[in-house]
Amino acid sequence: MPERKEGVVPRLRFPEFCNAGPWKVKKIGQISENVTAGGTPSTSVTEYWGGDIRWMNSGELNYKKVYEVQGRITENGLRNSNTKIIPKKCILIGLAGQGKTRGTVAMNMVELCINQSIAAIFPNEDVFNSDFLYHNLDNRYDELRSLSAGGEGRGGLNLQIIKSLLVPLPCLSEQQKIADCLSSLDEVIELQAKKLDAFKTHKKGLMQQLFPREGETTPRLRFPEFRNVGEWEMKQLGEIGVIIKGKGISKSDIAEYGALPCIRYGELYTHYSEVIHEIKSFTDADRTGLVLSQGNDVIIPASGETKEDIATASCVRRDGVALGGDLNIFRSSLDGTFLAYYVRGNLNKDVAKVAQGDSVVHLYPAQLEKLKLAVPSEPSEQQKIANCLSSLDEGIELEAQKLDALKTHKKGLMQQLFPQEVDIE
């Protein structure tokens, strides 16, 4: 076991505390008189649910500062379960789950109950500032996950592990100063996140207006120069282009410094949006047996987990990109960027309808060929719509980069403000 530290010093301190001496190191169990988990009333007893008492599940830890939750239980549910009411400003930690929830830290800003997968560290204003402790533990997500019982992080956290966590504590006034600094930065991050969400919401609404809705042949919003051109013409996808399939590129074929750029179908879900300019993956596989892109190709997954997920599309703007198996490749004189936005927008439900399967969903060329869509008679109208949405995406990307920069700045600042050499005994 590591030797217990008598005191630690952060790399960065506010000027008024530079001569205040080292921080003391305490266990959570020493600074909070109550570290507890909650419970869940029986879901088969209806009289336990739908009351006036807030009840929080572990998924709601992602709210971080928790002002409201969806669940409600009754007094009967409270009395007949292991859950309990916890006061405001407890530090909440996810105990279980193989996903991202385990180790997630939050703080309840209202009185509520919690389920059995959440630990609550009760406040103790005489010893620690709750906001300070929240930021400290929130900065230790990877450490918390690594401490999970069960070996190699495969199990879960428990109350004993939480109580044994070592926390460096300066005086209360220094805690308050650090908490105020990080909380102010959180406010800036939240405002930027809202700005990004507003851009995305605007894009979604604009797409609904720029493309015809189901059963319509003309969009509700047109650029002035096209308002007298006439309605869009209804066609089947197979009438305006051809659909071919990509050829297999396995995960083992991916090479970090490979000579040939490539796209595998799963990347449409995780990496690419409507327009693909920069390619993520490369391979050294023999190009002879591969299908290479032609600029303007539109790729649509041939398989996926749900019908909603599979209704996605991306336009490949480059020639010579290897397109892997489980990809439908649509080639036509139609503007590929226009079509990719169309598929992800108002055609989304139509694509989902023709997909087949439940646990694994498939989308075949024969199904896509019959897909009906309205097409502008003027290619310039297609391009105008594509350019408009592409410009909006550039703005969204810029706002996303600003948000990432703020988060990176906060992470670096916390590494400076909190001592990093704190280990569990």
C-alpha positions in Angstrom: 0.0 0.0 0.0 1.3 3.5 -0.7 2.5 5.4 2.3 0.0 7.9 3.7 0.9 11.5 2.8 1.0 14.1 5.5 0.4 17.0 3.1 0.5 17.9 -0.6 0.9 21.1 -2.6 -0.8 21.8 -6.0 1.3 23.2 -8.9 -0.9 26.4 -9.1 -2.2 28.4 -6.2 -3.9 31.7 -5.9 -1.5 34.4 -4.7 -3.1 34.9 -1.3 -2.6 31.2 -0.5 1.0 30.7 -1.7 2.3 30.8 1.9 -0.5 28.9 3.4 1.4 25.6 3.7 0.6 22.1 2.3 -2.9 20.7 2.0 -4.0 18.0 4.5 -4.9 14.6 3.1 -8.1 13.0 4.5 -10.2 10.0 3.7 -13.8 10.6 2.5 -14.9 8.5 5.5 -13.1 11.0 7.8 -14.6 14.2 6.5 -18.2 13.1 6.0 -20.3 11.5 8.7 -22.6 9.8 6.2 -21.6 8.0 3.0 -24.5 5.9 1.8 -26.3 4.3 -1.1 -29.9 4.3 -2.0 -32.5 1.8 -3.1 -35.4 1.2 -5.5 -39.0 0.6 -4.3 -40.6 -2.5 -5.8 -41.7 -1.7 -9.4 -44.5 -4.2 -9.0 -46.2 -2.2 -6.3 -48.0 0.7 -8.0 -48.7 2.5 -4.7 -44.9 3.0 -4.3 -44.7 5.2 -7.4 -46.1 8.5 -8.7 -45.9 10.4 -5.5 -44.3 13.7 -4.7 -40.8 12.5 -3.6 -38.0 12.9 -6.1 -36.2 9.6 -6.9 -33.0 9.6 -9.0 -31.7 6.8 -11.1 -28.0 6.5 -12.0 -28.5 7.6 -15.6 -29.3 11.0 -14.3 -25.8 11.5 -12.9 -25.0 12.8 -16.4 -26.9 16.0 -15.5 -23.8 16.8 -13.2 -25.5 19.6 -11.2 -28.9 17.9 -10.6 -31.8 20.3 -10.2 -34.6 17.9 -11.3 -35.2 14.2 -11.9 -38.0 12.3 -13.6 -38.7 9.7 -11.0 -41.3 10.1 -8.2 -42.1 7.8 -5.3 -44.6 7.9 -2.5 -44.1 7.9 1.3 -45.0 4.2 1.2 -42.3 3.6 -1.4 -39.8 5.5 0.8 -40.7 3.5 3.9 -40.7 0.1 2.2 -37.4 0.3 0.4 -33.7 1.0 1.1 -33.8 4.4 -0.6 -33.6 7.4 1.6 -33.9 11.2 1.3 -30.6 12.9 1.0 -30.0 16.6 1.6 -29.0 19.2 -1.0 -25.3 19.4 -2.1 -24.4 15.7 -1.6 -21.6 14.5 -3.8 -23.1 11.6 -5.9 -21.0 8.9 -7.5 -22.1 6.1 -9.8 -21.3 2.7 -8.3 -22.2 0.3 -11.1 -22.3 -0.2 -14.8 -20.0 -1.2 -17.6 -20.9 2.0 -19.5 -19.8 5.5 -18.7 -22.0 5.8 -15.6 -19.7 4.0 -13.1 -17.4 6.6 -11.6 -19.5 9.6 -12.9 -19.7 12.3 -10.3 -22.6 14.7 -9.8 -24.1 16.9 -7.1 -27.8 17.2 -6.2 -29.0 20.8 -5.9 -32.4 19.7 -4.5 -33.4 17.2 -1.9 -34.2 13.8 -3.4 -33.8 10.0 -3.1 -31.3 7.9 -4.9 -31.2 4.3 -6.2 -28.8 1.6 -5.1 -26.3 2.3 -7.8 -25.5 5.8 -6.5 -23.3 6.7 -3.5 -24.0 9.9 -1.7 -21.4 11.8 0.3 -23.2 14.0 2.8 -22.0 17.6 3.1 -20.0 18.7 6.1 -19.6 22.5 5.9 -17.1 22.6 8.8 -14.6 20.6 6.9 -15.1 20.8 3.2 -16.9 22.9 0.6 -19.2 20.7 -1.4 -18.5 22.4 -4.7 -14.7 22.0 -4.1 -15.2 18.2 -3.4 -17.4 17.9 -6.4 -14.8 19.4 -8.7 -12.0 17.3 -7.2 -13.8 14.0 -7.6 -15.2 14.9 -11.0 -11.5 15.3 -12.1 -10.8 11.7 -11.0 -13.2 9.8 -13.2 -10.5 7.5 -14.7 -9.1 6.8 -11.2 -12.6 6.0 -9.8 -13.2 3.5 -12.6 -9.9 1.8 -12.1 -10.7 1.3 -8.4 -13.8 -0.8 -9.2 -14.0 -4.1 -7.3 -13.9 -7.3 -9.3 -10.4 -6.9 -10.9 -9.3 -4.7 -13.8 -12.3 -2.4 -13.4 -14.9 -5.0 -14.5 -16.9 -4.9 -11.3 -18.3 -1.9 -9.5 -17.5 0.6 -6.9 -18.7 0.2 -3.3 -19.1 2.3 -0.2 -15.9 1.1 1.3 -13.9 2.1 -1.7 -15.6 5.5 -1.7 -14.9 6.0 2.1 -11.3 5.1 1.6 -10.7 7.7 -1.2 -8.0 10.2 -0.2 -8.8 13.9 -0.7 -6.4 16.8 -0.4 -8.0 19.6 1.5 -6.7 23.2 1.9 -8.4 25.6 4.3 -12.1 26.4 3.6 -11.3 29.8 2.1 -9.0 28.3 -0.4 -11.5 25.6 -1.2 -14.1 28.3 -1.8 -11.7 30.2 -4.1 -11.0 27.1 -6.2 -14.7 26.1 -6.3 -15.7 29.6 -7.5 -13.1 29.6 -10.2 -14.1 26.2 -11.6 -17.8 26.9 -11.2 -17.4 30.2 -13.2 -15.7 28.2 -15.9 -18.5 25.6 -15.9 -20.9 28.4 -16.5 -19.0 29.5 -19.6 -18.9 25.9 -20.8 -22.6 25.5 -20.2 -23.3 28.7 -22.2 -21.2 27.4 -25.1 -22.9 24.0 -25.0 -26.3 25.8 -25.2 -25.0 27.9 -28.1 -23.9 24.7 -29.9 -27.3 23.0 -29.2 -29.1 26.1 -30.6 -27.1 25.8 -33.9 -27.9 22.1 -34.1 -31.6 22.8 -33.5 -31.6 25.5 -36.1 -30.1 23.2 -38.6 -32.7 20.5 -37.9 -35.5 22.9 -38.3 -34.0 24.4 -41.5 -33.6 20.9 -43.0 -37.3 20.2 -42.4 -38.2 23.3 -44.3 -35.7 23.0 -47.2 -36.8 19.4 -48.1 -40.3 18.2 -48.9 -42.1 16.4 -46.1 -43.8 13.0 -46.6 -46.4 13.1 -49.3 -45.3 16.6 -50.5 -43.4 17.4 -53.7 -42.3 20.9 -52.8 -40.4 22.2 -49.7 -42.0 24.8 -47.5 -39.0 27.1 -47.8 -37.3 27.9 -51.1 -34.7 30.4 -52.1 -36.2 33.4 -53.9 -34.6 32.6 -57.3 -36.4 29.2 -57.4 -39.9 30.1 -56.1 -41.3 30.2 -59.7 -39.5 27.2 -61.0 -42.2 24.8 -60.2 -42.7 21.7 -58.0 -40.0 19.2 -57.5 -40.3 16.0 -59.5 -41.1 12.7 -57.7 -38.7 9.9 -58.7 -37.4 6.6 -57.4 -33.8 6.4 -56.4 -33.2 3.7 -58.9 -34.4 6.0 -61.7 -31.7 8.6 -61.1 -28.6 6.5 -60.3 -27.2 3.1 -59.6 -26.5 1.4 -56.2 -23.5 -0.9 -55.8 -22.1 -2.5 -52.7 -18.7 -1.9 -51.1 -16.2 -4.7 -50.5 -14.9 -5.9 -47.2 -12.2 -4.1 -45.2 -11.8 -5.8 -41.9 -10.6 -4.2 -38.7 -7.3 -6.0 -39.1 -6.8 -4.3 -42.5 -6.7 -0.9 -40.9 -3.1 0.5 -40.8 -2.3 3.8 -39.0 0.0 4.9 -41.8 -1.6 3.0 -44.7 -1.3 4.2 -48.2 -5.0 4.0 -49.1 -7.8 6.0 -47.3 -10.8 3.8 -46.5 -14.2 4.0 -44.9 -15.9 1.2 -42.9 -19.6 1.2 -42.4 -19.5 1.6 -38.6 -17.7 4.9 -39.0 -20.9 6.4 -40.5 -22.4 6.0 -37.0 -19.4 7.2 -35.0 -17.3 9.6 -37.0 -18.9 11.0 -40.1 -21.7 13.5 -40.7 -23.4 14.4 -44.0 -20.2 15.4 -45.9 -16.9 13.5 -45.7 -13.9 15.7 -46.5 -11.2 14.2 -44.2 -10.8 10.4 -44.0 -10.3 8.8 -40.6 -8.9 5.4 -41.6 -6.2 4.0 -43.9 -5.2 0.5 -45.2 -2.5 -1.2 -47.0 -4.9 -3.8 -48.5 -4.6 -4.6 -52.1 -6.8 -2.1 -53.9 -7.4 -4.5 -56.8 -10.3 -6.2 -55.2 -11.7 -3.1 -53.5 -14.4 -0.6 -54.5 -13.0 2.9 -54.8 -15.1 6.0 -54.4 -15.9 8.5 -57.1 -16.3 12.1 -55.8 -20.0 12.7 -55.1 -20.8 9.1 -54.0 -23.4 8.8 -51.3 -22.8 6.0 -48.9 -25.6 4.4 -46.8 -25.1 1.6 -44.2 -26.3 -1.8 -45.3 -26.7 -3.0 -41.7 -27.2 -1.5 -38.3 -28.7 -2.0 -34.8 -32.0 -0.1 -35.4 -34.0 1.1 -38.4 -33.6 4.7 -37.2 -29.8 4.4 -37.0 -29.5 2.8 -40.5 -31.3 5.8 -42.1 -28.1 7.8 -42.4 -26.0 8.9 -45.3 -22.7 10.6 -46.1 -21.4 12.1 -49.3 -17.8 11.2 -50.1 -16.2 14.2 -51.8 -13.0 12.5 -52.8 -12.0 10.0 -55.5 -10.1 6.8 -54.7 -11.4 6.1 -51.2 -11.8 2.4 -50.5 -15.4 1.7 -49.4 -15.8 -1.3 -47.2 -18.4 -4.0 -47.1 -21.9 -3.4 -45.6 -22.0 -0.1 -47.5 -24.6 0.8 -50.1 -23.0 3.2 -52.6 -25.3 5.5 -54.6 -23.9 7.0 -57.8 -25.7 9.6 -59.9 -25.6 13.1 -61.3 -27.6 14.2 -58.3 -25.7 16.5 -56.0 -24.4 14.0 -53.4 -24.2 16.5 -50.6 -27.8 17.5 -51.3 -28.9 13.8 -51.1 -27.0 13.1 -47.9 -28.7 15.9 -46.1 -32.0 14.8 -47.6 -31.6 11.2 -46.4 -30.6 12.4 -42.9 -33.5 14.9 -42.8 -37.0 14.4 -44.2 -36.2 11.0 -45.9 -35.1 9.5 -42.6 -38.4 7.8 -41.9 -38.9 6.6 -45.4 -35.5 4.9 -45.4 -36.2 3.3 -42.0 -39.5 1.9 -43.3 -37.8 -0.1 -46.1 -35.1 -1.5 -43.8 -35.6 -5.2 -42.8 -34.9 -7.1 -39.5 -35.2 -6.5 -35.8 -32.1 -7.4 -33.8 -29.9 -6.8 -36.9 -31.3 -4.4 -39.5 -30.5 -4.7 -43.1 -30.9 -2.3 -46.0 -30.5 -3.8 -49.5 -29.9 -2.1 -52.9 -33.3 -3.4 -54.2 -35.1 -1.7 -51.3 -33.2 1.6 -51.8 -33.9 1.6 -55.5 -37.6 1.9 -54.8 -37.2 4.7 -52.4 -39.3 7.8 -53.6 -38.0 11.3 -53.3 -38.7 14.7 -54.8 -35.9 16.2 -56.9 -35.5 19.8 -58.0 -35.6 20.3 -61.7 -32.7 22.8 -61.5 -29.3 21.3 -60.4 -28.5 24.8 -59.1 -31.2 24.5 -56.5 -29.8 21.2 -55.2 -26.4 22.9 -55.0 -27.8 26.0 -53.3 -29.4 23.8 -50.5 -26.2 21.8 -50.1 -24.1 24.9 -49.8 -26.5 26.5 -47.3 -26.4 23.5 -45.0 -22.7 22.9 -45.5 -22.0 26.5 -44.4 -24.2 25.9 -41.3 -22.2 22.8 -40.5 -19.0 24.8 -40.7 -20.5 27.1 -38.1 -21.5 24.1 -35.9 -18.0 22.6 -36.2 -16.5 25.9 -35.1 -18.8 26.2 -32.1 -18.0 22.5 -31.2 -14.2 23.3 -31.4 -14.7 26.2 -29.0 -16.6 23.9 -26.6 -13.8 21.3 -26.8 -11.2 24.0 -26.2 -13.0 25.2 -23.1 -13.3 21.6 -21.7 -9.6 21.1 -22.4 -8.7 24.3 -20.7 -10.8 23.3 -17.6 -9.1 19.8 -17.5 -5.7 21.4 -17.6 -6.6 24.0 -15.0 -7.9 21.3 -12.6 -4.7 19.3 -13.0 -2.8 22.4 -11.8 -5.2 23.4 -9.1 -5.5 20.0 -7.5 -2.5 17.9 -6.4 -2.2 14.9 -8.7 -0.2 12.6 -6.4 -3.1 11.5 -4.2 -3.5 7.7 -4.0 -5.7 5.3 -2.0 -4.1 3.6 0.9 
